[in-house]
Every structure is written in structure tokens, then in C-alpha cells.
Amino acid sequence: MTRPMLRLSPLAHCLCLALLASSVQAQTRSHSPREIGEIIDAALQAVVPPEKLLTRRTVADRGIQFDFHRTLTAFGLADDSDVRANLGLTRAMTEGSAALLEGCDQLGMEACERLGQSVYVYLTPISVSDSAAAVSVHVLWATHFPKRSFLSGSFTEVFLTRSGAGPWKFLRTGRYLIS
């Protein structure tokens, strides 16, 4: 038995090809460090603004340990001093890496000394075109009690937009998961 072929109208066929072409274009176009920096700033402001409370302490009090290497690599940029200097980030952040999470767990069985009170953050792109971007913002922090430290975290989809070559602006958040 043969399956019937799906027939598309000429308009539907053109729309499918245009979507495919724009999707491939969005994946292959390289963005400048300045553009990626604007995306990082807008996404962080949406998800972890300085005044946001994470277990009774603000992000400003905790400080952000940003994983530059993981983020820049995910966006297809080299992690070097020239790229970092051209990001133009407006947030004060220190260098962080996944090594900060060693000695942390969600059961509170470890001290989470490396991370301490800081917030570990990195971004990964979902899709980035000339006028729209979707990124995942990953945020991890520890809640300390006298005898236990619990690792908490969240993952948030952030959607950004811009017109022309203007700055990236927050549009909305999508899925949000907390653990």
C-alpha cells in the first residue's frame, strides 16, 4: 500500500521554503560580540535583576559568577580577551565556571563552599536571527543553613527583539523551570 503524497499549494510551498531558509540563515549568521553582549545584558536584566531575591538575599548581595567560556562558546564566539572586551556588558560580574558547583547538591549533604553565596549564571542560544533572539538563562545558587547547604537552580527561556541594527530589547519570558 502506498501512502498518498502531501500536496502543498504554491503559496504554502514558498512559505515552507522561506521558513527553512530563514531558519538556516538564523543558525549560520555570526553575530558580533557587541550584539551578543546586548543579548546577555537584556536576558540577565529580565531573569536576574540586581533586586531579585534568591532565598532571602538579592542578586546584588550575592554577586554573579558568570560563565563567560560556556556562554561565548555556545554562541559560537572564541573566548578570548578581545571578544570579552568588545561585549560591552553593563552588569558587574566575575568569572565563573561549572567548577563552582563541585561540592554542591540538592539534598544539602555538601557544604557548597566554592559557590558560597554567589549566583552561577550562563546563557545558551535557542535561536538568534537579525531581529529576534531566544536564549536559555541558567541560574544556580546555594541556600545555606547552619548545618546544610542546598543547591537551587532555574532555567528560563527569554525572548528578545530589535529593529534594524538597534539594541536588543526584552520581549517576554517563556518556559521557566526551578529545582
C-alpha positions in Angstrom: 0.0 0.0 0.0 1.4 3.4 -0.9 0.9 6.4 1.1 -0.7 9.5 -0.5 1.7 12.3 -1.2 1.1 15.6 0.6 0.5 18.3 -1.9 1.1 21.9 -0.9 -0.3 24.9 -2.6 2.3 27.1 -4.3 2.0 29.7 -1.5 2.4 27.1 1.2 5.4 25.6 -0.7 7.0 29.1 -0.8 6.3 29.7 2.8 7.9 26.4 3.8 11.0 27.2 1.8 11.2 30.7 3.2 10.9 29.4 6.8 13.5 26.8 6.1 15.8 29.4 4.5 15.4 31.8 7.4 15.9 29.1 9.9 19.2 28.0 8.3 20.2 31.7 7.9 19.5 32.3 11.6 21.7 29.4 12.6 24.6 30.3 10.3 24.8 34.1 10.7 27.5 35.1 13.0 26.8 37.9 15.5 29.3 40.4 16.7 30.5 40.4 20.3 28.6 43.7 20.9 25.3 42.1 19.8 25.9 39.0 22.0 26.7 41.4 24.9 23.4 43.2 24.4 21.6 39.9 24.4 23.4 38.8 27.6 22.6 42.2 29.3 18.9 42.1 28.3 18.4 38.5 29.3 20.1 38.9 32.6 18.1 42.0 33.4 14.9 40.1 32.7 15.8 37.0 34.8 18.2 38.1 37.5 18.0 41.8 38.0 20.1 43.1 41.0 17.0 43.5 43.2 15.7 39.9 42.7 15.6 37.8 45.8 17.1 34.4 45.7 16.4 32.7 49.1 16.2 35.9 51.2 19.2 37.6 49.5 19.3 39.8 46.5 21.3 39.0 43.4 23.3 42.3 44.0 24.2 41.0 47.5 25.2 37.6 46.2 27.1 38.7 43.1 27.1 36.9 39.8 29.7 34.4 38.8 29.2 34.4 35.0 30.5 31.5 32.9 31.9 33.5 30.0 33.6 30.5 28.4 30.4 28.3 28.4 28.3 31.2 27.1 30.6 32.5 24.4 31.3 29.0 23.1 27.6 28.3 22.9 27.1 31.5 20.8 30.0 30.4 18.5 32.5 33.0 19.6 36.0 32.5 20.7 36.6 33.1 24.4 39.5 35.5 24.3 40.3 38.9 25.7 39.4 40.8 22.5 35.9 39.2 22.4 35.3 39.9 26.1 36.4 43.5 25.8 34.0 44.0 22.9 31.0 42.6 24.7 30.2 45.9 26.3 28.4 44.4 29.2 26.8 46.7 31.7 26.4 44.3 34.6 29.2 43.8 37.1 30.1 40.1 37.1 33.1 38.0 37.9 34.4 35.0 36.0 32.8 31.7 37.0 32.8 28.1 35.8 30.9 24.9 36.4 33.7 24.0 38.9 32.0 26.3 41.3 29.2 23.7 41.7 31.6 21.0 42.9 30.7 20.1 46.4 27.1 21.2 46.0 23.9 19.1 45.8 20.2 19.5 46.1 20.0 17.2 49.1 22.0 19.6 51.3 24.6 16.9 52.0 27.6 19.1 50.9 28.8 22.5 52.0 28.8 24.2 48.6 31.9 26.2 49.7 33.2 27.0 46.2 29.9 28.7 45.1 29.4 30.3 48.5 26.7 33.0 48.4 27.3 33.7 44.7 24.9 33.1 41.8 26.4 31.0 38.9 24.9 32.0 35.6 25.3 31.1 31.9 23.3 31.5 28.7 22.8 29.3 25.7 21.2 30.4 22.5 18.0 28.7 21.3 17.8 30.8 18.1 19.2 34.1 17.0 18.3 36.0 13.8 18.8 39.6 12.8 15.6 40.8 14.6 14.7 38.0 17.1 16.5 36.0 19.7 15.6 33.3 22.1 18.0 32.2 24.8 18.1 30.0 27.8 19.3 31.6 31.1 20.6 29.1 33.6 20.9 30.3 37.2 22.2 28.3 40.2 22.7 29.4 43.8 23.0 27.8 47.3 20.9 28.3 50.3 23.0 28.0 53.4 21.7 26.9 56.8 23.9 26.3 59.9 24.3 22.6 59.1 23.3 22.2 55.4 23.6 24.0 52.1 21.1 23.3 49.4 21.7 23.9 45.7 18.8 25.5 43.8 18.5 26.5 40.2 16.3 27.7 37.4 16.1 27.7 33.7 14.2 30.4 31.9 13.6 31.0 28.2 14.0 34.7 27.3 12.7 36.2 24.0 14.3 39.4 22.7 13.7 41.6 19.7 15.2 44.5 17.9 14.5 46.6 14.9 17.2 47.1 12.3 20.6 47.3 13.9 19.2 48.8 17.1 19.8 47.4 20.6 18.3 44.1 21.7 15.3 44.5 24.0 13.4 42.2 26.3 10.1 40.9 24.8 8.9 38.1 27.1 9.9 35.0 29.0 8.8 31.5 28.0 9.2 28.3 29.9 10.5 28.6 33.5 11.7 25.6 35.5 13.0 25.8 39.0 14.6 23.0 41.0 
